[in-house]
Every structure is written in C-alpha cells, then in structure tokens.
Amino acid sequence: MDSFERVREYVASFHVYAGNPFLSQGEAELKDLALLRDAVDGAIAIHVRELVTFEGLSREAVAGALKPSATALRNRYRREPGASSE
C-alpha cells in the first residue's frame, strides 16, 4: 500500500462528529474532514516556521517539499465520468 492510500485510510477512519444527533451523516463527515484539514494546516505552518527560522531552510525548499504529489493532482483533477472535455 502506498503512502497516499495509507493516509486516505486514516482519513476515512477518522470520526469525531459521527453519531452527533444534531448533524446529518454528511455534515458530520464534512466537519471531520474540516477538522483534519485545519489540524494539518496548523501543523505544517508551525513546522515551516521552525525550519525556516531555526534550521535555515529556504522558502524555495519549503515550496518544493509542500508541492502536491502527482497522485494527489491526479485524484484532485480527474474528470468525472460523462464530463465534457470543453
């Protein structure tokens, strides 16, 4: 199993809002995803600041390390079945 698939499995198994009687299942799933996104964004921001400030990592190196992988881009921008190519 590649790294991307392992992360996707973790994301799919992450449930904080599941079972909340005030949320639909879809809303709970979106809130879980938003929570994960916010936590990862925050962790990345802290780590970048530390690497640039204390270890002298260049902004160019940071940008290179944080660029989306080919797998992520394929999954993000794949065409939906029946979608027009226009």
C-alpha atoms as a printed R data frame, in Angstrom:
   type eleno elety resid chain resno       x      y       z
1  ATOM     1    CA   MET     A     1   0.000  0.000   0.000
2  ATOM     2    CA   ASP     A     2   1.470  3.370  -0.964
3  ATOM     3    CA   SER     A     3   1.651  6.408   1.311
4  ATOM     4    CA   PHE     A     4  -1.325  8.136  -0.273
5  ATOM     5    CA   GLU     A     5  -3.569  5.116   0.245
6  ATOM     6    CA   ARG     A     6  -2.468  4.755   3.879
7  ATOM     7    CA   VAL     A     7  -3.344  8.381   4.539
8  ATOM     8    CA   ARG     A     8  -6.696  8.008   2.783
9  ATOM     9    CA   GLU     A     9  -7.461  5.007   5.023
10 ATOM    10    CA   TYR     A    10  -6.652  7.074   8.105
11 ATOM    11    CA   VAL     A    11  -8.848  9.938   6.885
12 ATOM    12    CA   ALA     A    12 -11.723  7.546   6.212
13 ATOM    13    CA   SER     A    13 -11.430  6.088   9.710
14 ATOM    14    CA   PHE     A    14 -11.273  9.470  11.496
15 ATOM    15    CA   HIS     A    15 -14.618 10.188  13.175
16 ATOM    16    CA   VAL     A    16 -15.166 12.851  15.807
17 ATOM    17    CA   TYR     A    17 -18.637 14.031  14.880
18 ATOM    18    CA   ALA     A    18 -20.142 10.643  13.961
19 ATOM    19    CA   GLY     A    19 -23.252  9.920  15.948
20 ATOM    20    CA   ASN     A    20 -23.937 13.563  16.758
21 ATOM    21    CA   PRO     A    21 -27.744 13.718  16.824
22 ATOM    22    CA   PHE     A    22 -27.721 17.344  15.663
23 ATOM    23    CA   LEU     A    23 -25.833 16.610  12.424
24 ATOM    24    CA   SER     A    24 -26.652 14.553   9.375
25 ATOM    25    CA   GLN     A    25 -24.102 11.911   8.435
26 ATOM    26    CA   GLY     A    26 -22.892 14.089   5.568
27 ATOM    27    CA   GLU     A    27 -22.464 17.120   7.811
28 ATOM    28    CA   ALA     A    28 -20.553 15.045  10.368
29 ATOM    29    CA   GLU     A    29 -18.247 13.697   7.653
30 ATOM    30    CA   LEU     A    30 -17.560 17.207   6.341
31 ATOM    31    CA   LYS     A    31 -16.869 18.524   9.844
32 ATOM    32    CA   ASP     A    32 -14.428 15.635  10.406
33 ATOM    33    CA   LEU     A    33 -12.627 16.450   7.158
34 ATOM    34    CA   ALA     A    34 -12.512 20.162   8.014
35 ATOM    35    CA   LEU     A    35 -11.075 19.332  11.446
36 ATOM    36    CA   LEU     A    36  -8.358 17.191   9.884
37 ATOM    37    CA   ARG     A    37  -7.589 19.898   7.300
38 ATOM    38    CA   ASP     A    38  -7.291 22.598   9.946
39 ATOM    39    CA   ALA     A    39  -5.063 20.436  12.145
40 ATOM    40    CA   VAL     A    40  -2.758 19.536   9.265
41 ATOM    41    CA   ASP     A    41  -2.600 23.142   8.017
42 ATOM    42    CA   GLY     A    42  -1.699 24.323  11.509
43 ATOM    43    CA   ALA     A    43   0.959 21.648  11.981
44 ATOM    44    CA   ILE     A    44   2.520 22.467   8.608
45 ATOM    45    CA   ALA     A    45   2.591 26.209   9.376
46 ATOM    46    CA   ILE     A    46   4.312 25.650  12.727
47 ATOM    47    CA   HIS     A    47   6.838 23.232  11.242
48 ATOM    48    CA   VAL     A    48   7.643 25.550   8.320
49 ATOM    49    CA   ARG     A    49   8.242 28.493  10.670
50 ATOM    50    CA   GLU     A    50  10.554 26.371  12.819
51 ATOM    51    CA   LEU     A    51  12.517 25.007   9.856
52 ATOM    52    CA   VAL     A    52  12.947 28.419   8.226
53 ATOM    53    CA   THR     A    53  13.709 30.271  11.458
54 ATOM    54    CA   PHE     A    54  15.881 27.808  13.340
55 ATOM    55    CA   GLU     A    55  17.304 25.486  10.701
56 ATOM    56    CA   GLY     A    56  17.775 27.922   7.832
57 ATOM    57    CA   LEU     A    57  15.624 26.026   5.346
58 ATOM    58    CA   SER     A    58  14.942 28.224   2.319
59 ATOM    59    CA   ARG     A    59  11.454 29.205   1.234
60 ATOM    60    CA   GLU     A    60  12.203 27.521  -2.105
61 ATOM    61    CA   ALA     A    61  12.935 24.247  -0.315
62 ATOM    62    CA   VAL     A    62   9.713 24.628   1.670
63 ATOM    63    CA   ALA     A    63   7.731 25.211  -1.518
64 ATOM    64    CA   GLY     A    64   9.294 22.163  -3.119
65 ATOM    65    CA   ALA     A    65   8.522 19.971  -0.130
66 ATOM    66    CA   LEU     A    66   4.916 21.143   0.062
67 ATOM    67    CA   LYS     A    67   4.030 20.895  -3.614
68 ATOM    68    CA   PRO     A    68   1.242 18.432  -4.392
69 ATOM    69    CA   SER     A    69   2.298 14.968  -5.482
70 ATOM    70    CA   ALA     A    70   1.398 13.627  -8.903
71 ATOM    71    CA   THR     A    71  -1.008 11.181  -7.217
72 ATOM    72    CA   ALA     A    72  -2.771 13.987  -5.345
73 ATOM    73    CA   LEU     A    73  -3.133 16.050  -8.511
74 ATOM    74    CA   ARG     A    74  -4.478 13.075 -10.462
75 ATOM    75    CA   ASN     A    75  -7.060 12.385  -7.782
76 ATOM    76    CA   ARG     A    76  -7.996 16.035  -7.367
77 ATOM    77    CA   TYR     A    77  -8.418 16.864 -11.040
78 ATOM    78    CA   ARG     A    78  -9.556 13.619 -12.609
79 ATOM    79    CA   ARG     A    79 -12.532 14.024 -14.868
80 ATOM    80    CA   GLU     A    80 -15.828 12.702 -13.715
81 ATOM    81    CA   PRO     A    81 -17.495 10.056 -15.918
82 ATOM    82    CA   GLY     A    82 -19.534 11.714 -18.639
83 ATOM    83    CA   ALA     A    83 -17.893 15.107 -18.094
84 ATOM    84    CA   SER     A    84 -17.425 17.253 -21.138
85 ATOM    85    CA   SER     A    85 -13.849 17.957 -22.254
86 ATOM    86    CA   GLU     A    86 -14.714 21.554 -23.070
